[in-house]
Amino acid sequence: MGQRSLRSRRTLFEREGELSAADEALSDLVGLRQEPGEPPGRSRGALLAFAGRAGIGKTTLLGEVRRRSTVKGCTVLSARGGEQEQRVAFHVARQLLQPQLAGFSEAELRASLGSWYAIVGPALGLCAPSEGAPPDQQGLRAGLDWVLTHLAVQRAPMVLLLDDAHWADAESLSWLAAFAPRAEQLPLLLVVAYRPDELPEHAEAFRGLPGRAGQRPIGLEPLSAAAVARLVREDLGTQADDAFCRECWAVTAGNPFEAVELTAKVRDRGLTPTEDGAHLLRDLAAAVKGNGIVARLERLGTATVRFAWACAVLGTEIRPALAAAVAGLGPEEAADAADALRAARVLTGADPLEFVHPLIATAVYRDIPGSVRVALHGQAAWCVIDEGLGPAAAGRHLMETHPDGDTWIVQQLRAAARETQRAGAPDAARSYLARALREPPPLGDRAAVLYELGCASLLTEPTNTVNHLRAALEEPITDPELRHNIVYRLSQVLAHSDRLAEASETLAREIPVTGDARVRLRMQSEQFMWDAFRADEPDSPARSRRLARLADRLTGHDLTERYVIGLRAWDATLRGEPAPVALHHAERALAGGLGWAEADRGFEVPVLVAMTFMYADRPGRTEELFATGIADFESQGWHGAHLSFGYTILGYVRFRRGRLVEAEDFVRAGLRLAERVGPGTPVHWYAVGTLIQVLLARGRVEQAARIGEAYAFHAPFSAAVTFPDAQTVYGELLLARGLTKDAAAELTSAGRRLDPRGMRNPAWCPWQLHLARAEHHEAPERAVATALEAVNRARQYGAPSTIGHALRVAAEVSPGPERVPLLEESVGHLERSPAAYELACSLVALGTELRRAGRPGEAAEHLYRGLDAAVQCGADGLIEDARDELTSAGLRSRRLHSTETNTLTARERTAAALTARDRTPAQIAEELHIDEHAVARLLSAVYRKVGTDRRGLAAALGDQATS
């Protein structure tokens, strides 16, 4: 685009409005223009779009914007879409960003890009793709956003020009369209030009623009008769009379490109620009359009025509030597042809060459006979490979060839697919592989191509992925490793598509026929994993017994064994086995390392191991593991489903700790990422369910209900087991809205689904506790029985937070005299847990019961503590309840403010250290000169801040005691 802009005419006719808009935006950008109240010199970015049909003057206008930007001292980045390069992934992004970074050494690039080096480097052609998993599209866009933002700030003020945006490659255009609204927050003016009738759907953002751009692009209109007359006289002199100029306008319809070309034709023919020669203009005008351009070209000779065809096949930024090789011409013959084409105003420039206008390039390309065009693309592919430009550069040419069973073409297309996929362009990779299948590949390679095609479709088209992988399994496969990889990938995509039964069955069919014991163990571990997530597993207890026997025999010496042991830890959690049992297996799984971004492995087992610690009252350990896992995701460029899941579950952990404000922030961040991935995906269920639960805890019932309605959070629920369990959360929402009968029916259904599977742990799914509350008014005796059964299950599991929660609900549905003892025991357990919100609830409930029992002094103590704890949690509804109870007791509520931090006080550190050394509360009280009741409160604060119960305190203090 830079060379084309140099050919801009000295005068731009009837573009005063467009240039005024550009000048205003440039003045804002460099801080020359201020809005009222703005500080002096503040720069403001913007986005401008110019839309118009071919030849209307978009390129000339952008050339003038470039010139004015340079005069004002702006850094200018420019790129141009190409009709032939639309399939070349990141073609436009490379034009924009590569020149800014291409001169850096590898060390300088790594220092400049930091953790983004391996993510955006391959996409921008700055480094070779790594062998690991490629970044997802959200991660790659985030990296490109970072690079452009960094450059815009570092080299401000900056102007980014994109010409022929309608021909930009899909990857670049989707990124820029998503980035465009951010221009206003940066010292960046983004200017795009396109043909509106050819703009693809993924660039619709350019049609409705943000802020000062006026919400719509600026349309370029044809020139008036007066403007065309001025243009003609500028080229041909003042002797051009009115009738001649008017005819020029009529035959070109005011199209600037055609008017310029027409005047050049008039000058070449030596035609006198008067009324007498006006009748010849229509024929001359035809010569500057499609067929006329072709006819002009044919008069230049066969070699010149062939050179022009080669240039049209190559597209933009044409290297003369490469064009000569494609055309089959020698250096001198090619040089003569280039000179002739420059003289005929078909090409411009030297090295690289470029077509004078895209209309000319299109006309030349479409004039190439079909068979010749195919042959030239094939020759171009060979030449590109021979020049060392790589398979990806040859890929777009191979796409234009006819299938002919050529093994070399299959090899190059597969290599191009690998290169583009690792660079983060799965759509381009999929198109290459689909073309390779049509070649077709040799019979022995067909399964491998189908497998690669399935992998390329994994994140965007899971249904097609399943079809490709199943077709691959039906092909003859001589390589056992390939077959195993196909089975692994097929089971993964089925599971992630909420088809868990099929995922399990796929592995079950393969396990008996697999000879390698280690491979068979991995398949068993993956089957165990998908069965653990199945809500419809036919015999879950039997699977649990098999898993326990297998895990107990393993030592954890490799990753597969550690995965099996990790699944055993999670199974123990779901079944409600004693928490120390689950924790024992979780520690075994972690002992040899359990990465979250292992090649060809899912992240499910590391997540389940981390969650095992949370349910067992070690949320601090869970957060440490999640921080490591999220860092792994980000380093791989996984900013889609993986990162959404990480943020959501981290929010869920904060919810379990009672940090409700932080929890809501994390979950909303996870939900925003999930929305990019797509509705109805498992990450959506996790995010929406957790957000509803957090909002209910904060007392925002109506807001939670609106979220549920907006995201269709109701039956049918996901076929996968989730945390929190979606159906149970829905029942909790119905209960909060006062729909007790509907809630009881939903929660009873959840119990019928989970109990036969042995999922009996109320720490993971407290459906019984919510059901007891729903049954309380209609069937009080049944409610008490339901709650006490949950208490028994909680005691079997042994986590203090779970026992305390269950006892509080049991108190809520029990007769009056029985409530206070149950609530006192609940508070005692919760004080030994990190569950701040549950403790706050039990304290307020105990204070309420004591007030009703006529014990106002004791009631006040618990209500004040409960109020303070509720404030720390951000539980607005509970705060109001506590204040109302204090008012009813004739007491004044304290000023609401949050003072607690995560840092241990000196006295808390001492109490914690003594507890970790197995000192009793009485001994600690004696050493600190306080009573045992005060010791319990100190330790309660320790457990909440550190994120553990007493059993995990010694390990947790390694990081927290000195903080």
N, C-alpha and C positions, 0 to 999 in steps of 0.2 A: 504494500500500500504506500510505502514511503516514496518509491520511485514514481508511482502514478501521481502522487500528490505534487511532485515537482513539475508536472505538466499542467498544473492548474492555470487557467487563464489569468491574466493580470486583472481582469474585471469580472466580478460575479454579478450577473444581472438578476434583479428582482429577488435577491436573497437578503435584503436588509433586515427583515424580521428575524430570520434564522440567525444571522450574524449578531444581531442585537441580543438575542437570547444567549448565544455563546459568550459574547463579551460580558454580559451581566454575570453569568456563571463563573467566568474566569476572574472577574473582579472580586466576587465573593471568595473564590478559591485563594487568591493571593492576599486577601485581607484589605483590598482597596475600598470596598463598599461596606457600610455598616448599617444594620438595622437599629432602630431606636433602642437604647438600653444595652447594646452589645459593647463589650470592651474593645478598645482600638486594636486594629491589626488582627482580629480573629478571622481565621480562614474557615470557610464552610464549603463542604463538598456538595456535589449534586450529580444527577443523572439526566442526560439529554438524549433523546432518540429522534432521528430523522427518518421518515418513512416515505417511500415513493417508488414508482415503477422504474424499470430498467432505463438507464440513460438520462434520468431526470436531473442528475448533477450531484448525487450524494457524495461520490468520491471527491469531486472538486471542492465541495463544501467542507468535507473533513480535512482536505489538504490545507484550506485556509485556516481552519481552527487549529491545525497543527502549527502553522506558521505563527499565528498570534500567540499560541501557548509558549512557543519557543522565545518569542520576543519578551514575554512577561517573565521569563526565567523558570518556566515549569519543566520538570522532567516529563518526557513524553514516552509512553509505551504504546505500540501500535501493532495491530494484527488485522488479517483479512481472511474471511472465509473463502473457500474455493470449491467450485462445483465438483471437481474431481477428488477433493480431499475430505469430503464429508464423512467418509468411513474411516479416516485416519484419526484414531483416538488421541485427544489432547493436542491436535495440530495447532489450534488457535492458542491454547494455554502456553504451548512452547514458544510460539512467536512472541507472546507478550512478556513472558518471564525469563525464558532461557537467556536472551541477550544481557539481562541484568546480572546473571550469575555465571555465565559461561566462562568468563576469564578467571574464575577462582580455581585454586588448586583443590584437591580433595580435602586436605586438612582445613582449608579456609571454608569450603562448602559445609563441612561437618560443624565447624564452629558457628557459621552463620545460621544454618538451618536447625542445629541442635537435634532434638529427638525427632524432628520431622524429616531428617535427611533420608532415611530409608523408606519413608512413606511417599513423599512427593518427588524425590530424586528420580526414580524410574519414570514417573509420568511426564516429567519435564525433560527427560533425556539427559539428565545430569550424571546418572550412575546406572549401573546394571541392576536389574531386579534381584532381590534376595531369593534364596531357595525356600524360605518359609511361606506361610499363608499370606496371601495378598491382603491389603487393606480393604475394608468395605467402602462403599461409595460415600457414606457419611463421613468416614474418617479421612478419606482422600480430599473431599471438599473442605473439611475443616483445616486440613494441612494447606491447601491452596489458598484458603481464606487467610490463614496466618501469614503465608509468604507475601501475598499482595498487601495485606494490612501493614506488615513490617516494612515493606518497600515504600508504601505510601507515606508512612510516618517518617521513615529515615531519609527519604529523598523528596520531601514535600517542598512546594506543592507539586502534585502529580496529575497528569492528564492521561487517560487511557482511551485510545481510539480503536473502535472495532468496526471495520467496513465489511459490507456483505455478510452481516450477521446471520442472514437466513441460510447461508451455506456453511456456517461454522459446524464443526463436528459436535455430535450430541453431548459428549462428555464435557467439553469446554463450555458449550452454550448453556447447559443445565447448571453448571457451576456459576457462571457469570450472572445468569438470570436470578439465581438464589442470592448471590452476593450483592446485586444491584442496590437493594434498599439500604445497605450499610454505607453506601458512598457518602450520604449526607453527614455521617458521624466521623468522616475522615477528611483529611486535606486532599481529596481525590475528586476529580471531575471525570465521570465515565460517559463517553459519547459513543453511541452506536448508530449505525445506518443499515437499513434493511429494506427489502421489498415486502410490503405487508401481506400480499397474497401468497408468499412463499415461506413465511415464518412458521417453523414447526411448533407443535403444541407445547413442547417442553420449554419454549421461550416466551410463553404468554405473558410473563412478568414485564416484558418490554412494552406491552400494549397498555398497561395500566401502571403508570410510574409514580413514585413517591414524591411527597413534599412539593418543592418549588417547581418541579418539572411540569406541573399543571395537570397531573393525572392522565395524560395522554401524550403520544408522540407528536412531533411537529411534522405535518404533512408537507411535502414539496410539490408545488403545483407546476404545470407546464408554463413556459415563458409566454408572455403576451406578444402580440404582433410588434409592438414598439420595441420590446427587449430584443426580439430576434433581429429587427432592423438594425439596432445598435451593434449587435454581435456581428452581423454580416458586414457592416461598414467598417468595423474595427479590423476585420480580416481582409476585405476586398477594397477598402477605400471609399471615399465619399461619393464616388461616381455611381455606386449602387443606388438605383432609383427606387421610388416607393413601390412601384408595381412589382419589381423584382424581389424586393424584401418581403412584400406581402405574400408572394407566391412561395418564397422560402419558408415562411411561417406556416402556410397552408399545407405544404407537402410533408413537413416534419411534425405537425401538430404541436409545435412549441417544445419539442424534445431537444434539450441542449446538446446531447451527444450527436444526434442526427444532424442538427443545424451546423455544428462545427465540422463534422465530416463532409457535409454538403458543400460548405464554403471551400474546404480543401479540394474537393472534386472540381468545383468551378475554377479554382486557381490552376489546378493541374491541366485542365482542358483549355485553359486560356479563354474561357467564355466571358464575353462582355456582360457585366451585371446590370443589364437594362431590360426594359420591358420586352425588347425584341428577342432576347434569349430566355425569357422566363418560361416559355413553353417546354424547354428542354429539362427543366428542373425535376419534373416528376420521374423521368427515367434515371437521372443522376441520383435522386433520393433512393430509388429502388436499389441502386448499387451499393449503398452504405448499409443495407439491411441484409438479413440472412443469405438469400440466394445471390444477391449482388456482391456480397463479400466473397462468396465462394467463386463466383465468376471472375472477380478481380484476382483472386488467388491463383486460379487455373492458368491465367495468362503469364504467370511468373515461371512456369516450367515444372517438369516432373520432380526434380530433386528438391526444389524449393517447396513444392506442395508436400512432399513426403516429410521434409523437415518441419513444416508447420503442423502436420498431423502428429508428429512425435511430440512436439511442444504441447499440443492440445491434450495428448494422452498424459503427459507428465504433470500438467496443471499449472501451479504457481511456482515461483522461484526456480526457474528452469536453468539448469547448468548446461551450457552449450555442448560440452564434451559428452554428457549423458544423452542429450537429445540427438547428437550425431550418431552415437552408438545404437540408439533405438531405431533411428531412421536408416541405418546402414550406410552412412555417408562418411567419407574421409574428412580430415580436418579442414582442408582448403575448400572443399565442396560445401561443407557445413557453414563455414565462415561466409562464403558467397551467398548462401541461402539466407543467412541471418541478415546480411546487409540488404538483400532484396526485400525482405519482409519488414525491415525497419523503414526502408524508403517507401513501401506501400502502406505504411501506418498500420501494420498488423502486429508487429512486435516493437518493443522498446527496450532500452537498457543494453548491457553488454554481458556481464556475468554476475548475477543471474539475468537471464532474459525474462520478459514478462509481456503478456498481451496488452495492447493499448487499452482495451476495454473488455470486461467479461462478456459482453454481447458478441464480440468478435471471437473470443475463445469458444463460446457455446456454438456459434455458427460453424466454425472450423471443425470442432469435434463431431458435431452431428452430421457433417458432410462426409465423414470417413465411411467408406463402405463397411457393412457389418463384419464381413469376414476379415477385412484388413484391420479393422479396429481391434478385433479379438487377437489377431496375430501381433499387433503392435503392443498390446497389453502384456502378452506373453513374453515378447522380446524385452519390454521394459522391466518385467520381473527378473529375468535373467541378468540384465544389465545392472539393476539395483543390487542384486546379490553379489555380482561380480565386483561392484564398486565397494563392497564391504559395508553397505548401509543397513544390512540385516533383514531378516524375514518379515518383520513387521512393516518395513517400508515397502517390501514387495507384495505384501498381502493384498492391498487394495487392487493391484493389477491382476493378481491371480483370481480375484473374485470375478473379474470380467471375462475370464477364459471359459471355454466350453469343456464340460467333463469328458475325459478321454482315457480314464484309467491310468493316468501318469503318476507313478509312485513318487517322483521328485516333487510334483505339485502337492501331493498329500503331505510329504515330509515338511515342505516349506510352510504350508498352512498350519500344520500342527505346531511348528516352531513359532510362527507368528502368534498363534493363539496363546501359547505358554508365555511369550514375552508380554503381550498386551494384558493378559489376566494378572500376571504378577505386578504389572504396573497399575492395576486397579481399574481395568476396563473390561469387565466380564461380557458385556453385550457385544463388543467387537470380537472378543475371543469366540463367543458362541457363533457368530456369523462365519468366521473362518472355519470352524470345525464342521458346521453344517454343510459348508461348501466342500470340505474334504470328504464328507460322507457321500456326496453326490459324484465324486470323481470316478469310481469309488476307490476306497483303499483296498489293498490285498486282503484276502479273507482272514489271514492270521492277525491283521492289524485292526480289523473292524471293531472288536470288543474294546480295544484300547482307545480308539477314537470316540466310541460311544461313552466310555467312562470319562474321558476328558470333556466331552460335551456336557455330560451330566454335572460335572464339577463346575463348569463355567456357568451353568444355569442355576446353581444351587441357591444363591441368595435372591434371585429375581423371579425365577419360574420353577418353584418346587414341583409342581405337577409334571412339567416336562422333564425335570431331572429324574423323577421316578420312572417315567416311561423310557428314558434313555438308558438308565442303569439296568432296568429289567430286560430291555432288549440286549444289553451287553452280556448279561448272564446266559442268554440263549445262544450266544455265539460260541464257536469252539475257542477255548482258552487254554493255551499251553503253559502259561506262566502262573503258578499257584498264587504268587504274591499279588498279581493283578486281580485275580478272582477274589481274594480276601479283601483287597481294597474296595472293590465294587460292592461287596456285601456290607462292609462297614459304612460306606457312604450311603448306600441305599437305606440301611436301618436308621441312620442319622436323619436323613431328609424326611423319611416317613414319620419319625418321632416328632421332629420339629414342625410337621404339618398336622399335628394332633391325630396322627394315625398310629398310635402306640401299639395296638394289637398287631398290626401288620409289621411293624418294626420288630417286635418280638418273634413273630412267626418266621420272618425272613432269616433271623439268626438261628432259630430252632431247626430249620430245614438244613442249614449248612453245618451245624456243629457235628452231627454224626458222621459226615463224610469228610471231615477235615482231619488229615493225618498228623499234622504238626501239633504237638501237645501245647506249646506256648500260644500258637494261634487259636487253638480250641479254647484255651483259658481266657484269652481276650474276648472271644465271641461270647463265652459264658458271662463274663463280667458285663459286657454291653447288654446282653439280654436281661441280666439281673437289674441293670439300671433302668431300662425302659419299662420292665415290669413293675419296678418300684414306683414309677410315675403313673401307671395305669389305674384309672378309677374303676375299670371293669375286669380286673384280673380274676380269673376263675378260682384259683386256689392259692391265695396269698400266704396262708400259714405254711403250706408245704414248701413254697419257694423260700420262705424265711428259714425253715429248718435246713434246706439244702445250702443256702448261703452261709448259715452259721457253721455247718460242718466244714465247708470249703475254706472259709476265712480262718478258722482255727488251725488249719493245717499249713497255712501259708506263712512265710517269714517276712514278706514285704521287700524282697531283695530286688525286684524290678517294678516298673510303673504299673504293669497289669496287676500284679499281686497287691500293690498298694490301693489300686482302684477297687478291687474286691473287698479289701479290708475296710476301705472307706464306706462302701455300700453297706457293709455289716454294721458300721457305726450308725448310719442313718436308719437302717431297719430297726435297730434296737431303740432308737429315738421314737420312731413311729409307733412301735408296739408298746412303748411305755415300760421297757425294762429299766432297772435301776440306772439312774444317770451315770454313776461311776463306770458301769459296763460300757455304755455308749462312748464315754470320754476315753476310756482305755483304748478302744478300737480306733477312735479318731486320732489319738496321739500316735498309734502304730502306723496309721496311714500317712501321717505327716513326717514320720521319722526319716524317710529316705528322700523326701521332696515330692511335691504334688503341684506342678506348675499349672497355671490357668490357661496358658496359650500353647500347650504342647501341639506339635505338628500332628495332624490327623486324629486328634482327640477332641472330644467335647469338653466344656468347662463344668458339666453337671456335677461330677463327683467331687471336685474341689469345693464347689458351692455347698453340696450336701454336708461335707465334713465341717465346713465353716459354720453352717447352720446348727450342726449338732452341739457346738459349744454354746450358741446363743440360747437354745431351748434348755440347756443344762445350767443356765445362769452364769455363763461366761461370755457375755456379749462383747466385752473388751477384746477378748481373743478373736472373736468373730470379726470385729472391725479391723483388727490388724491384718487378718487374712484377706479381707475384702480390699483393704487399701493396696496390698500387694497384687491382688488379682486385677483390680482396676488399672493399676500401673502397667501390668502385662497387656491388658486390652489396648490401652492408649499407645503403648510402644509398638504394637502391631498395626495401629491405624484402624482398630475396630471401634467405631463410634456409633454403630447401629444397635442391633439387638443386644450384643454383648454388653456395651456400656449402659444401655437402658436398663438391662437386668441388674447390672452392678449398682447403679444409683438407686433403683427401686428397692432392692433388698437391703442396701445400706440404710435407706430410709426406714425400712421395716425394723431393722435392728435398733435404730434410734427410737422408734416408737416403743419397742419392748423395754428400752431403758427409761422411757418416760420423757424423752426430749422431743416433745411433740412439734414444736416450731421447726426445729432442724429436720425432723422426719418429714414434715409436709414439704419443705423446700427440696429435699432430696427426691421425694417421690414425684413431685411435679416435674423436676428435671428429667427423671426417668420416663415419665409419661410423654413429655415433649419429644424425646428421642424415639419412643415407641410409635408415636404418630407418624414419624418419618418412615419407619419400617413398614407400617401398614396396619389397618384395623383387623381385629379378629385374631391376631397372632398371640401366642402365649404371653409375650412380654406385656401385651395390653391387659390381659387378665390380672397379671401380677400387679401392675401399676395401678389400675383402677380399684382393685380390691383393697390394696394397701391404703390408697388415698381415702377411700370411704371409711376404713377403720380408723385412720388418724383423725379425720374430721369428726367422726362420732365421739372419739375420746376428747376432742376439743369442745364438744357440745354444739357442733354446727350441723344439726340434723338436716335442716332444709338444704343446706349446701351439699351435703353428702347425697341426699336424694336427687338433686339436680345432676350431680356427676353420674349417678347410676343411670338416670334416664338418658343423659346425653350419650353415654357409651353402651347403651343396651345391656346393662349389667343385670342379667336375669337368665332364667332357663331358656334354651339349653346351655349348660355350662361346659367349659372345656373338658375334654376327655382325659386330660392330664391332672395328676395330683399337683396342687399348687400350695404355696404358702404365702399368705393365709389361704385357707380353703375357701374358694369362691362362693360355694353354696352356703356355707356357714356365715360368711360376711353378709350375704344377701339376707339371710334370716335375721342377723343382728340389726341390719338396717330396717327391716320390717318391724322388728320389735321396738326400735327407737322411735319409729313413726306411730306407735300405738296400735299396730295391726297384729295383735297378739295371736289370733287364730291362724292367720296366714304364716306368721313367723313360726308357730309351733309345727305346722304342717311341713314347712321347708326344712326346719331343723331335724324333725323326725326322719325325713327322707335322707338327710345327710348322715344320720346315725345308721340307718339301714344300709347305706352304701359303704360306710367305713368300718363298722363293727365286725362284719363277717370277714373282713380282710385283716383283722387283728390290729387295726389302727386305733389304739385305745388311749393314746397319750393326750390328756387335756392341755398339756403345754403346747403341743402342736395345733390341735383343733379343739377348742372348748365348746363344741356344739352342745354337750350336755348342760353346761352352765347357762348358756343362753336359753336352752329349752326349758330348764327349770324355771327361769324367770317368766317365760311365755306361758307356762302351765299354772303359774302361781294363783291366779284369780279363779280360773275354772276348775282346777284340780289340785288344791293345795297339798294334799297328802302325796300325790304322785310327784309333784314338784320337789318335795323334800327328799323323796326316795331317789329321784334323778340326781339331785345335787349331791347327796351323800355318796352315791355311786361314783360321781366324779371326784369327790374328796378321796375316796379309797384309791382310785386310779392315780391321783396326784401323789398320794403318800407312797404308792409303790414306785413311782418314778423318782420322787425324792427331791425335786428342785424346789427350794423355798418359795420362789415367786409363784409357782403353780399351786402349791399347797395353800398359800395365803389367798390367792385369787379364788380358789374353790371354796375355802372356808367362808369368805365374805359372801359369796352367792348363797351358800347354804344358810348363812345367817339371815340373808334377805328374805328367803322363802320359808324360814322356820317360825314357829310361834314365838311371841314376844319374849318370854323369860329365857329362852335358849339363845337369843341373839348375842347378848353381851359376851358370854364366854367364847362363843365361836369367833366373834370379831376380835376379842383380845388375843386369841391364838393366831388369828389371821395377821394382826399387826406384828406379833412376835416373829412369825415366819418371814414376813415381808421386810422387816428390819434387818434380816440376815441375807437379803437379796439385793440385786442391783435395780429392781423394778420400781422406779420412783413413782410412776403414775399409779400403779396398783397400791403402793403404800399410801399415797395421798387419798385414794378412794376409801381404803379401809379405815384410815384415821378419821375421815369425815363421817363415815358410817358409824364408827364406834362412838365418836362424840355425839352424834345425833341420838343414838340409842341411850347413852348415858344421860343426856338431857331429858329424854322422855321418861327415864327411870327415876328422875328426881335427884340426880347427882351432878349438879351444875359445875362444881369445881373441877371434877375429873373431866367432864364434858368440855370445858373451856380449854384445858390443856391439849386435848386431842384435836379439837376444832382449829385451834390456832396453828398447831403443827400441820394439820391437813391443809389449811389455807396456804401456809407458806410453801408447802410441797407442791400444791396445785399451781401456784404462781411460778415456781421454778419450772414446772412442766409445760406451762402454756395451756393448761386445761381450763378454758374460759367458763364452760358450763359448770365444772366442779367448783370453781372459784365462787360463782354466784350461789351455789348450794351451800357452801361453807359460810358465806356471809349471811345468808338467810337464817341459817341455824344459830349463828352467833347473835343475830338480832333477836331471834325468838327466845334465846337464853338471857336476854337483857344485857348482852355484852357488845362492846364496840369492836368492829373489825379493824385490824391493823391496816396501815397504809400498804397498798399493793405495790411491791417492788421486788425485783429479783437480785439477790446478792450472792448466791452460791456460784462458785466457779469449779472447774475441774481440778484445781490445784489443792492438794492436801495441806491442811494446816499443820503446824508443828505437833500439836496434840494428837491430831488424827494420824500423822505418820508414826508417832510413838505407839499409839494403840494398835495400829495395823502391824507394825513390826513385832510387837509382843504377841499378838494373835497368831502371826505366822510362825512364831516359835512355840506355839501350843500352850501359851499362858491362858489360864482361865479368866473369865470376866472378873472374878473376885480378886485375883492376883493383879490384874491390870488396874482395877479400881484402887487397890491399896498403893500401887506404885505411883499412880497419877493423883492420888488424894481426892478422889471423887467417888460417888456411889455407883453401883452396878448399872442402875438405870441410865446414868449419864454415859457410861461405857457403851451401852447398847446403842445410844444415839450417835456417839462418835463412830462406831463401827458401821452403823447404817449409812452414814454419810460416806465412809470409805468405800463401801460396797457399790454405792451408786456412782461415785466418781471414777473408781478404778474399773468398774464394769465386771464384777465377779462376785461369787459368793465366798464363804469362808474357805471352802476346799481349794479354790483356785487362787487364794490371796498370795501365797508365798511366791508362785510363779509370776503373778501380775506385778508384784512389788518391784521386780527387777527393773521395770521401766518407770513406774509411777512414784515410788517412794521418794525419789530425789527431785521430783518435778515441782 
